[in-house]
Structure formats: C-alpha cells, structure tokens
Amino acid sequence: MRLTIIPIDGSVSIDGVGFGGLDLSFMDASVHAVQWYETHGEIEVKDPVTGRMVANEVITSIDAFQPAIDAWQAAKTTEELAAAAAAAAAAAAAAAAIQAANSQPTTGTQTP
C-alpha cells in the first residue's frame, strides 16, 4: 500500500485515491506528512512554531496511523454508497420514464 497523510489539510491518500477534510486531530502538530511505501516509510517532521522542516524519521510500521486509514476508509465507503444511491435513482428514473412512455395512448390514423 502507498499511503500519504498530510494532517494540516486533513488529507489521506491510499494507492492514489485521496480524500481531504478528514479529522486527523489525533496526529501530533509536529507532523508535516507521513509517507508509506509498502513496507517502510517516513514521517516528515516540522517545527510546530515556525513550520520549518526539521527532520525525516524512518518508520517501519504504520500502526500509529490506523485512525487516518480508518478515516480514509469511512470517506471511501461514504462516496461509494452515494454513487450507488445516485445510480439506483437514475435507473429508477429511467425505468419510470420508459413506463410512462409505454403507457401513453398512441395517436395516429387507424386503417379500417
């Protein structure tokens, strides 16, 4: 899994799919970003007062960032449910339109 977390934006991206505005308040103010590359990663550390980058810390586990992954999963599920509901509503509207069209009396000249 490729993971990027940017706490100040509330942004989490997993394998290229990102969501913003997530609640990442659990993260320390000194974390500028977290990068994870399948089996290893790094925390980009900033000075919380000046905002300047001060270090990159190597990490070998993303367990501490599971709440960010959970927030991403919740946003993804919400998006998928909304898309499914929109598709179902569109299908229902199309079916209703077809039914309405089929129930209209035909006009025209009848041949005896």
C-alpha positions as a LaTeX table, in Angstrom:
\begin{tabular}{lrrr}
\hline
Residue & $x$ (\AA) & $y$ (\AA) & $z$ (\AA) \\
\hline
Met1 & 0.00 & 0.00 & 0.00 \\
Arg2 & 1.18 & 3.50 & $-0.83$ \\
Leu3 & 0.00 & 5.97 & 1.80 \\
Thr4 & 0.33 & 9.73 & 2.20 \\
Ile5 & $-1.06$ & 11.63 & 5.17 \\
Ile6 & $-0.99$ & 15.42 & 5.39 \\
Pro7 & $-2.54$ & 16.40 & 8.72 \\
Ile8 & $-2.83$ & 20.17 & 8.17 \\
Asp9 & $-5.13$ & 19.52 & 5.18 \\
Gly10 & $-6.84$ & 16.51 & 6.69 \\
Ser11 & $-5.67$ & 14.66 & 3.57 \\
Val12 & $-5.14$ & 10.93 & 3.27 \\
Ser13 & $-4.30$ & 9.17 & 0.02 \\
Ile14 & $-4.07$ & 5.42 & $-0.38$ \\
Asp15 & $-2.87$ & 3.95 & $-3.65$ \\
Gly16 & $-3.65$ & 7.18 & $-5.48$ \\
Val17 & $-7.17$ & 7.65 & $-4.10$ \\
Gly18 & $-7.32$ & 10.67 & $-1.83$ \\
Phe19 & $-9.80$ & 12.36 & 0.45 \\
Gly20 & $-9.44$ & 15.71 & 2.19 \\
Gly21 & $-11.07$ & 17.35 & 5.14 \\
Leu22 & $-10.70$ & 14.26 & 7.32 \\
Asp23 & $-10.37$ & 14.51 & 11.09 \\
Leu24 & $-6.68$ & 13.92 & 11.77 \\
Ser25 & $-6.66$ & 15.73 & 15.12 \\
Phe26 & $-5.07$ & 12.69 & 16.75 \\
Met27 & $-1.80$ & 13.50 & 15.00 \\
Asp28 & 0.98 & 15.49 & 16.63 \\
Ala29 & 1.34 & 19.10 & 15.47 \\
Ser30 & 4.96 & 18.42 & 14.52 \\
Val31 & 3.97 & 16.01 & 11.73 \\
His32 & 4.09 & 17.67 & 8.34 \\
Ala33 & 3.41 & 14.44 & 6.43 \\
Val34 & 3.62 & 10.69 & 6.61 \\
Gln35 & 4.78 & 8.72 & 3.60 \\
Trp36 & 4.48 & 4.93 & 3.46 \\
Tyr37 & 5.92 & 2.81 & 0.66 \\
Glu38 & 4.56 & $-0.74$ & 1.03 \\
Thr39 & 6.98 & $-1.89$ & 3.78 \\
His40 & 8.67 & 1.24 & 5.09 \\
Gly41 & 8.13 & 4.94 & 5.34 \\
Glu42 & 8.96 & 8.24 & 6.92 \\
Ile43 & 7.49 & 10.97 & 9.00 \\
Glu44 & 8.31 & 14.45 & 7.76 \\
Val45 & 8.75 & 16.44 & 10.96 \\
Lys46 & 8.33 & 20.20 & 11.18 \\
Asp47 & 8.84 & 22.73 & 13.91 \\
Pro48 & 5.24 & 23.40 & 15.00 \\
Val49 & 6.06 & 27.05 & 15.73 \\
Thr50 & 7.98 & 28.04 & 12.60 \\
Gly51 & 6.62 & 25.38 & 10.24 \\
Arg52 & 10.15 & 24.64 & 9.02 \\
Met53 & 11.07 & 21.07 & 8.20 \\
Val54 & 13.48 & 19.78 & 10.82 \\
Ala55 & 13.80 & 16.04 & 10.19 \\
Asn56 & 12.62 & 12.93 & 8.44 \\
Glu57 & 12.14 & 9.96 & 10.74 \\
Val58 & 12.20 & 6.46 & 9.28 \\
Ile59 & 9.27 & 4.24 & 10.28 \\
Thr60 & 8.77 & 0.51 & 9.86 \\
Ser61 & 5.11 & 0.35 & 10.90 \\
Ile62 & 2.01 & 2.40 & 10.17 \\
Asp63 & 0.06 & 1.10 & 13.16 \\
Ala64 & 0.17 & 4.52 & 14.84 \\
Phe65 & $-1.64$ & 5.98 & 11.83 \\
Gln66 & $-4.51$ & 3.49 & 11.70 \\
Pro67 & $-7.04$ & 6.21 & 12.66 \\
Ala68 & $-6.10$ & 8.09 & 9.47 \\
Ile69 & $-6.55$ & 4.92 & 7.42 \\
Asp70 & $-9.91$ & 4.34 & 9.12 \\
Ala71 & $-11.00$ & 7.92 & 8.32 \\
Trp72 & $-9.99$ & 7.36 & 4.67 \\
Gln73 & $-11.96$ & 4.09 & 4.56 \\
Ala74 & $-15.04$ & 5.80 & 6.01 \\
Ala75 & $-14.82$ & 8.56 & 3.38 \\
Lys76 & $-14.37$ & 6.00 & 0.61 \\
Thr77 & $-17.36$ & 3.97 & 1.83 \\
Thr78 & $-19.49$ & 7.12 & 2.01 \\
Glu79 & $-18.51$ & 8.05 & $-1.55$ \\
Glu80 & $-19.25$ & 4.55 & $-2.83$ \\
Leu81 & $-22.66$ & 4.48 & $-1.12$ \\
Ala82 & $-23.54$ & 7.89 & $-2.55$ \\
Ala83 & $-22.52$ & 6.76 & $-6.03$ \\
Ala84 & $-24.59$ & 3.58 & $-5.70$ \\
Ala85 & $-27.61$ & 5.57 & $-4.50$ \\
Ala86 & $-27.24$ & 8.01 & $-7.41$ \\
Ala87 & $-27.01$ & 5.12 & $-9.88$ \\
Ala88 & $-30.07$ & 3.47 & $-8.39$ \\
Ala89 & $-32.02$ & 6.75 & $-8.55$ \\
Ala90 & $-31.02$ & 7.26 & $-12.18$ \\
Ala91 & $-32.06$ & 3.71 & $-13.05$ \\
Ala92 & $-35.40$ & 4.18 & $-11.29$ \\
Ala93 & $-35.99$ & 7.47 & $-13.12$ \\
Ala94 & $-35.16$ & 5.86 & $-16.46$ \\
Ala95 & $-37.50$ & 2.93 & $-15.73$ \\
Ala96 & $-40.29$ & 5.34 & $-14.75$ \\
Ala97 & $-39.79$ & 7.34 & $-17.94$ \\
Ile98 & $-39.96$ & 4.18 & $-20.06$ \\
Gln99 & $-43.07$ & 3.01 & $-18.24$ \\
Ala100 & $-44.72$ & 6.43 & $-18.69$ \\
Ala101 & $-43.86$ & 6.46 & $-22.38$ \\
Asn102 & $-45.25$ & 2.96 & $-22.86$ \\
Ser103 & $-48.50$ & 3.77 & $-21.10$ \\
Gln104 & $-49.31$ & 6.83 & $-23.24$ \\
Pro105 & $-52.06$ & 6.24 & $-25.79$ \\
Thr106 & $-50.80$ & 6.21 & $-29.31$ \\
Thr107 & $-52.16$ & 8.78 & $-31.71$ \\
Gly108 & $-52.48$ & 8.45 & $-35.39$ \\
Thr109 & $-54.78$ & 7.23 & $-38.08$ \\
Gln110 & $-56.07$ & 3.73 & $-37.91$ \\
Thr111 & $-56.70$ & 1.90 & $-41.12$ \\
Pro112 & $-60.06$ & 0.14 & $-41.30$ \\
\hline
\end{tabular}
